[in-house]
Amino acid sequence: MSTASTANALRAALIAGVSGVIFAAGLALGGMLDPRKVQGFLDVGGIATGRWDPSLAFVMGGALVVALLTFERVRTRETTWLGAPISLPVRRDIDSRLLLGAALFGVGWGLSGYCPGPAIASLLPGSKDVLWFVAAMAVGMVLARLWMRRSEAVE
């Protein structure tokens, strides 16, 4: 490996690491690491009983604004800051795999109070609940990959 490629790999790792720390800090500050807070937000039926917690809507709204601005900026570029080509998704169709995946994600998020990003960030404090969730998520990812490979081989 050349010195330039080693430097690029280190720079990419540093950028990924700093981005991950900023993301985790934002999740923690926004309350997304507390599964009870997330479940309180998802309990829209609790509006009538006064148990609904709408505060995470502001966190998600802020994230949406940042994402929209970032995607607008990325659409006008051909490469990343490190020179790697940018390849945005082009599929716009909605199929059964997308709907099933979204449903599974939503049910898992609602039942556990964790989604993948906050779960990974919650590993640092390390409660047993989050360890079980991340282990189950990893098993689910492996099973999904095997199922997709099998279904592609059948087609």
N, C-alpha and C positions, 0 to 999 in steps of 0.2 A: 504494500500500500504506500503510495507516495505521500510526501509531506503535505501537499495541498489537499489531497483527499482526506487525510487524517485530520487536518485542521477543519475542513468542512464538516466532517462527522462530529468532531468535538463541538463545533459551533451549533450544529443542528441539535445535538444532545443538550447543550446549555439552553438553547431557546425552548426546547420541549420541556425541560425541567423547570425553568422560570415560568413558563406558561402554565404548567401544572400546579405550581405553588400559588400563582395568582388566582387560578380557577378554584382551587381548594379553599383559599382564603375568602374568596367571594361567596362560595357556597356556605362557609361557616358564618360569615357576617350576615348573610341573608337568611339564616335559619334553616337552610335546606338539609343540614346534617341531622336535624331532630325529626325522627320519623313521626312523632306525635303531632308536630306542627304541620308536616306535610299531609298527614291523614286529616287533620282539622281543616286544611284548605280543600282537600278533595271531598270532604263531607258537605257537599252543596245542599243536601237535604237537611242539614243542620241549620239552615237559614231560619226556619220557623222556630227552632228551639233555642236559637242564639249561640249555637256551638260552632258555627262556621267561622273559620279564620281566613279572611281575605288578604292578609298581609303578603303572602307569597305572590300574589298577582303583581305587585310592584317589582318584586325580584325578577319574575318572568318577563314582565314588560321591559325592564331595563336590559335584560339579556336579549330580548327580541330586537330592541333598537340597536344594540351593539352588533348583532348578527346581520341585520339589514344593511347597516353602514359598511360592515366588512365585506359582505357579498357584493355590494355595489362597487366597492373599491377593487375587489378581486376580479370582477368581470372585465375590467379594463386592462388587466395585466396578463402577461403570458407566462411569467415565471415568478417564483417566490423570491424573497430577499436573498436566499442562498443560491438562486439560479435554477432550482428544480422546476420542471414544467408544471403548470397548474391545470388540472383536469377536473372540471366540475361535472356533476351528474347531468345526463341529458334525458333520461327517462322521465316521463311525466304521467304514465299510465298508472291506474290503480288496479292491482290484481289481488287475488285471494291471499297470496303470500304476504303482501303488505298489510292487508286487513287483519289477517291472523296474527302477524307479528305485533301490530299496534294493539290489538286486543289483549294479547298475552302480556305485553309491556304494561298496559294500563291496569290490568287485574293485579299483576305482581306489585306494581307501584302502590296501588290502593291498599292491598292487603298488608304489605310489609312496611310501607312508608319510605322505602328506599328506591332510588333509580340508580343506574350504574355509576354515574359520576360521583354523586354524594356517597354512595356505598364505599367506593374506593378511597375517597377522602376520609371517611369515617373509620377506616382500618387503623389509622394512627392511634386514636384512643383505644381501639380494640375491644369492643364489647363482644360477647358470644353471639348475640343476635346478628350483628353485621358480618361476623365471620361465617356463620351459617348461610346468610344471604349470598355472600360473595362466592362461597363454595357451590351453592345451588345454581347461581348464575353461570359459573364456569362449566358445570355439568350440562346445563341447558344449552350453552353455546356450542359445546362439543356435539351434543345430540342434534342440534339444529344443523350444524355443518355436515354431519354424517347423513342426515335426512336429505339435505339439499344435494349432496353428491349422488345419493342413491336415486333421487327423483330425476336428476340430470342424466344419469346413465340409462334410465328407462326411456327417456324421450328420444 
